[in-house]
Amino acid sequence: MSSIVIAGDTSGSVTLQAPAVAGSTVITLPSTSTTLVSSQWTTSGSNIYYDAGPVGFVGNPLGGNGGVFKSIELGSSGTNTTTLFTQTNAAAGGITVGSYLTSSNTSLNNAYSGQQPTRLYMNDGAFQFLNAAAGATGSSVSFTEQLRLNKTGALVLAGGSTSATGVGIAFPATQSASTDANTLDDYEEGTWTPSVGGTATYSSRTGTYTKIGRQVTAWFDVTILLIGTGGGSLSGLPFTNTSSLPGVGGIGYFSSLVSSFVIVNPIVPGSGVIVTFETATAAAATLGDNQNIWANSSRCLGFVTYHV
């Protein structure tokens, strides 16, 4: 693609030249102040105005999001540091800062040593925020998406599901733990399968959980059909209690347990991944640790909260 150069002469007039040199569209103004011949262009001091309609720019393969682009590049020659672009084959466009298009128009390079190029990309109602690793001036740039605001209103963090719908925050499936105590770095909802082990069979059993940061709350509802060789604790929690302190919870309902308990208290032992039960058969009694509560037809519904 030939460059278009606007060059002035000593009389102040301008001419258009199209040298046979491949490259992006470049508009070069005379170094001395002059008045452009075309009445569509006007100048005021160092400012130049075009008010006769839209200005077109030749497409360049800008890289990073695919497709062919039309772009405006700002900055010193050869190291343009800001690029405004539109994608000609989709309702997309954006702005890239801290990088420049190579002379072959096929890739982007770092403009500043040790600083990370950034990009805001807009596509079909969504906003994508990307950056690239810092590198030496002139090194190749590869952008990675760090944040997306979907057109539905979902805010997608790096690694989260880009197809998330509804209004909310989409965290990555695998937690990216933060060392900052004031940073919320995870949210997850799911199910788990509580088990009393052995040869026990069940009339029904369900388990759900919600994880917010380090805190996990797990609910369970277990009804035994035949206890067999099962009994004691419930296994199957979705996360291990990494604290030295036990997690605690409560029982909302129980029936047909192995004894006539008046108190049943579920806990998750420190560094454990099971639910054990403290019990008492009288209100004034001391709670017994790690007790078996299960028998044929037993049902127990409750929850535990612990830290990971």
C-alpha positions as CSV (number, residue, x, y, z in Angstrom):
1,M,0.0,0.0,0.0
2,S,1.5,3.4,-1.0
3,S,1.9,6.2,1.5
4,I,0.2,9.5,0.9
5,V,2.4,12.5,1.8
6,I,1.2,16.1,2.0
7,A,4.3,18.2,1.3
8,G,4.6,22.0,1.1
9,D,6.9,24.1,-1.1
10,T,8.3,27.6,-0.7
11,S,5.2,29.2,-2.1
12,G,3.0,27.7,0.6
13,S,1.0,25.5,-1.7
14,V,0.7,21.7,-1.1
15,T,0.8,18.7,-3.4
16,L,-0.2,15.1,-3.0
17,Q,2.3,12.4,-3.8
18,A,1.9,8.6,-3.7
19,P,5.3,7.0,-3.6
20,A,5.4,3.3,-4.3
21,V,6.5,2.4,-0.8
22,A,4.5,-0.2,1.1
23,G,3.3,0.9,4.5
24,S,0.4,2.3,6.5
25,T,-1.4,5.5,5.6
26,V,0.7,8.5,6.7
27,I,-0.3,12.2,6.6
28,T,2.8,14.3,6.9
29,L,2.3,18.1,7.2
30,P,4.9,20.7,6.1
31,S,7.3,21.8,8.8
32,T,6.5,25.5,8.1
33,S,3.0,27.0,8.6
34,T,1.0,27.1,5.4
35,T,-2.6,27.2,4.1
36,L,-4.0,24.1,2.5
37,V,-5.3,24.5,-1.0
38,S,-8.5,22.5,-0.5
39,S,-11.3,24.5,1.0
40,Q,-12.3,21.4,2.9
41,W,-9.3,21.7,5.2
42,T,-8.7,24.7,7.5
43,T,-5.9,25.6,9.9
44,S,-5.7,27.7,13.0
45,G,-2.2,28.1,14.4
46,S,-0.9,24.5,14.8
47,N,-4.5,23.0,14.6
48,I,-5.8,21.4,11.4
49,Y,-9.6,20.9,10.8
50,Y,-11.5,18.8,8.3
51,D,-15.2,19.5,8.3
52,A,-16.5,18.2,5.0
53,G,-17.4,14.7,6.2
54,P,-15.7,11.5,7.4
55,V,-12.1,10.7,6.8
56,G,-11.1,7.3,5.6
57,F,-8.0,5.3,6.4
58,V,-6.4,2.4,4.7
59,G,-6.8,-1.0,6.6
60,N,-3.9,-2.6,8.4
61,P,-3.7,-6.0,10.0
62,L,-3.3,-4.7,13.6
63,G,-3.2,-8.1,15.3
64,G,-4.4,-9.2,18.7
65,N,-8.1,-9.7,18.0
66,G,-8.1,-10.9,14.4
67,G,-9.7,-9.4,11.3
68,V,-8.7,-6.4,9.2
69,F,-8.6,-2.9,10.8
70,K,-8.6,0.7,9.9
71,S,-6.5,2.7,12.3
72,I,-5.2,6.2,13.3
73,E,-1.7,6.1,14.8
74,L,-0.4,8.9,17.0
75,G,3.2,9.4,18.2
76,S,6.7,9.9,16.8
77,S,7.6,8.3,13.5
78,G,8.2,4.6,13.8
79,T,7.2,4.3,17.4
80,N,3.6,5.4,17.5
81,T,2.4,4.9,21.0
82,T,-1.4,5.3,20.7
83,T,-3.6,3.6,18.1
84,L,-7.3,4.2,17.5
85,F,-8.8,1.4,15.4
86,T,-12.0,0.0,14.0
87,Q,-12.5,-3.6,12.8
88,T,-14.0,-3.5,9.3
89,N,-15.6,-7.0,9.5
90,A,-17.4,-6.5,12.8
91,A,-19.0,-3.9,15.0
92,A,-15.7,-3.6,16.9
93,G,-12.9,-1.2,17.6
94,G,-10.8,0.3,20.4
95,I,-7.7,2.0,21.5
96,T,-4.2,0.6,22.1
97,V,-1.6,2.5,24.2
98,G,2.1,1.8,24.7
99,S,2.8,-0.1,21.5
100,Y,3.4,0.6,17.8
101,L,2.7,-1.1,14.5
102,T,5.8,-2.6,12.8
103,S,6.9,-1.3,9.4
104,S,5.5,-4.5,7.9
105,N,2.1,-3.7,9.4
106,T,1.8,-7.3,10.7
107,S,2.5,-7.1,14.5
108,L,2.7,-4.7,17.4
109,N,5.9,-3.9,19.4
110,N,6.6,-2.4,22.8
111,A,7.0,1.3,22.7
112,Y,8.6,1.8,26.1
113,S,11.1,-0.5,27.8
114,G,9.8,-2.1,31.1
115,Q,6.2,-0.8,30.7
116,Q,3.1,-2.8,29.8
117,P,1.1,-1.9,26.7
118,T,-2.7,-1.8,27.3
119,R,-5.8,-2.1,25.1
120,L,-9.5,-1.3,25.4
121,Y,-11.4,-3.3,22.9
122,M,-15.2,-2.9,22.2
123,N,-17.1,-5.6,20.4
124,D,-20.8,-6.2,20.0
125,G,-21.8,-4.3,23.1
126,A,-19.0,-5.7,25.3
127,F,-15.9,-4.0,26.7
128,Q,-12.6,-5.9,26.9
129,F,-9.6,-4.7,28.9
130,L,-6.3,-6.3,27.9
131,N,-2.6,-5.8,28.6
132,A,0.7,-7.3,27.5
133,A,3.9,-8.2,29.3
134,A,6.5,-5.5,29.7
135,G,9.6,-5.9,27.5
136,A,12.4,-4.1,25.8
137,T,11.5,-1.4,23.3
138,G,10.8,-3.0,20.0
139,S,10.0,-6.4,21.4
140,S,6.8,-8.2,20.2
141,V,3.5,-7.6,22.0
142,S,0.9,-10.3,22.7
143,F,-2.2,-9.0,24.5
144,T,-4.1,-11.0,27.2
145,E,-7.6,-10.2,28.4
146,Q,-7.8,-9.3,32.1
147,L,-11.3,-8.0,32.4
148,R,-14.6,-8.0,30.4
149,L,-17.9,-6.2,30.8
150,N,-20.4,-8.3,28.9
151,K,-23.3,-6.7,27.1
152,T,-25.6,-8.4,29.6
153,G,-23.9,-6.6,32.5
154,A,-21.8,-9.4,33.8
155,L,-18.3,-8.4,34.9
156,V,-15.9,-11.2,34.0
157,L,-12.5,-11.4,35.8
158,A,-9.4,-12.9,34.1
159,G,-10.1,-16.6,33.7
160,G,-13.8,-16.3,34.3
161,S,-16.5,-17.5,31.9
162,T,-16.7,-15.0,29.0
163,S,-20.2,-16.4,28.3
164,A,-21.5,-15.4,31.8
165,T,-25.0,-13.9,31.6
166,G,-27.1,-11.7,34.0
167,V,-25.7,-9.0,36.2
168,G,-22.9,-10.1,38.5
169,I,-19.2,-10.9,38.8
170,A,-17.7,-14.0,37.1
171,F,-14.7,-15.4,39.0
172,P,-12.3,-17.9,37.4
173,A,-13.0,-21.6,38.0
174,T,-9.7,-22.0,39.7
175,Q,-9.1,-19.4,42.4
176,S,-6.3,-16.9,41.9
177,A,-5.5,-16.3,45.6
178,S,-4.6,-12.8,46.7
179,T,-2.2,-12.0,49.5
180,D,-4.1,-8.9,50.3
181,A,-6.5,-9.5,53.2
182,N,-9.0,-6.9,51.8
183,T,-9.3,-8.4,48.4
184,L,-12.2,-10.7,47.5
185,D,-10.6,-13.3,45.2
186,D,-13.1,-16.1,44.9
187,Y,-16.8,-16.9,44.8
188,E,-18.3,-20.4,44.0
189,E,-21.5,-22.3,44.4
190,G,-21.8,-26.1,44.0
191,T,-22.9,-29.4,45.2
192,W,-21.3,-32.2,47.2
193,T,-22.4,-35.8,48.2
194,P,-22.4,-36.5,51.9
195,S,-21.6,-40.1,52.9
196,V,-21.6,-42.0,56.1
197,G,-19.4,-44.7,54.5
198,G,-19.5,-48.5,54.8
199,T,-22.4,-50.3,53.2
200,A,-25.0,-47.8,54.1
201,T,-27.8,-47.1,51.7
202,Y,-29.9,-43.9,51.5
203,S,-33.4,-42.9,51.0
204,S,-32.1,-39.5,49.9
205,R,-29.0,-37.3,50.4
206,T,-28.1,-33.9,49.1
207,G,-25.4,-31.4,49.7
208,T,-24.8,-27.8,48.5
209,Y,-22.2,-25.2,49.3
210,T,-21.2,-21.6,48.8
211,K,-17.6,-20.4,49.0
212,I,-16.9,-16.6,49.5
213,G,-13.2,-15.9,49.7
214,R,-11.8,-18.3,52.3
215,Q,-15.2,-19.0,54.0
216,V,-17.2,-22.1,53.0
217,T,-20.7,-22.9,54.2
218,A,-21.9,-26.4,53.3
219,W,-25.4,-27.7,53.8
220,F,-26.5,-31.4,54.1
221,D,-29.7,-33.3,54.2
222,V,-29.2,-37.1,54.7
223,T,-31.8,-39.8,55.2
224,I,-30.5,-43.3,55.8
225,L,-32.4,-46.3,54.4
226,L,-30.2,-49.1,55.9
227,I,-27.1,-48.1,58.0
228,G,-25.2,-51.4,57.3
229,T,-21.6,-50.8,58.3
230,G,-21.8,-47.1,57.9
231,G,-21.9,-44.5,60.7
232,G,-20.0,-41.7,62.4
233,S,-18.9,-38.8,60.4
234,L,-20.0,-37.4,57.0
235,S,-17.4,-37.4,54.3
236,G,-17.4,-35.6,50.9
237,L,-17.0,-31.9,51.8
238,P,-15.9,-29.9,48.8
239,F,-12.8,-28.3,50.5
240,T,-10.5,-29.1,53.4
241,N,-10.5,-27.0,56.5
242,T,-7.0,-25.5,56.5
243,S,-7.5,-23.7,59.8
244,S,-6.3,-25.2,63.1
245,L,-9.7,-24.2,64.5
246,P,-12.8,-26.3,63.9
247,G,-15.6,-25.2,61.7
248,V,-19.0,-25.1,63.4
249,G,-22.6,-25.2,62.3
250,G,-26.1,-26.2,63.4
251,I,-28.8,-28.8,63.0
252,G,-32.2,-27.7,61.7
253,Y,-33.9,-31.1,62.0
254,F,-33.2,-34.6,63.1
255,S,-35.2,-37.8,63.6
256,S,-34.8,-41.5,64.3
257,L,-31.2,-41.1,65.4
258,V,-29.3,-43.9,67.2
259,S,-30.0,-42.4,70.6
260,S,-32.4,-40.0,72.2
261,F,-30.2,-36.9,71.8
262,V,-31.3,-33.5,72.9
263,I,-28.2,-31.8,71.4
264,V,-26.5,-32.6,68.1
265,N,-23.8,-30.2,67.0
266,P,-21.9,-30.7,63.6
267,I,-18.3,-29.6,63.4
268,V,-15.4,-29.7,60.9
269,P,-12.2,-30.6,62.8
270,G,-9.2,-28.4,62.2
271,S,-7.3,-29.5,59.1
272,G,-10.2,-31.9,58.4
273,V,-12.5,-32.6,55.4
274,I,-15.3,-34.4,57.3
275,V,-18.3,-33.5,59.4
276,T,-18.3,-35.0,62.9
277,F,-21.0,-34.7,65.5
278,E,-21.0,-33.7,69.2
279,T,-24.0,-34.9,71.1
280,A,-25.7,-35.0,74.5
281,T,-28.6,-37.0,75.8
282,A,-29.4,-34.4,78.6
283,A,-29.4,-30.7,78.6
284,A,-26.8,-30.4,81.4
285,A,-24.5,-33.1,80.0
286,T,-21.1,-32.4,78.5
287,L,-21.0,-32.8,74.7
288,G,-19.4,-36.0,73.5
289,D,-17.0,-35.6,70.6
290,N,-17.1,-37.5,67.3
291,Q,-20.3,-39.5,68.1
292,N,-22.2,-41.8,65.8
293,I,-25.7,-40.6,65.4
294,W,-26.9,-42.8,62.5
295,A,-29.3,-45.7,62.5
296,N,-31.8,-47.2,60.0
297,S,-34.2,-44.5,58.8
298,S,-32.2,-41.7,60.5
299,R,-32.5,-38.2,59.0
300,C,-30.3,-35.2,59.8
301,L,-30.4,-31.8,58.1
302,G,-27.8,-29.1,59.0
303,F,-24.9,-27.0,57.9
304,V,-21.3,-26.2,58.8
305,T,-19.1,-23.1,58.2
306,Y,-15.3,-23.3,58.0
307,H,-12.2,-21.7,56.4
308,V,-9.9,-22.9,53.7
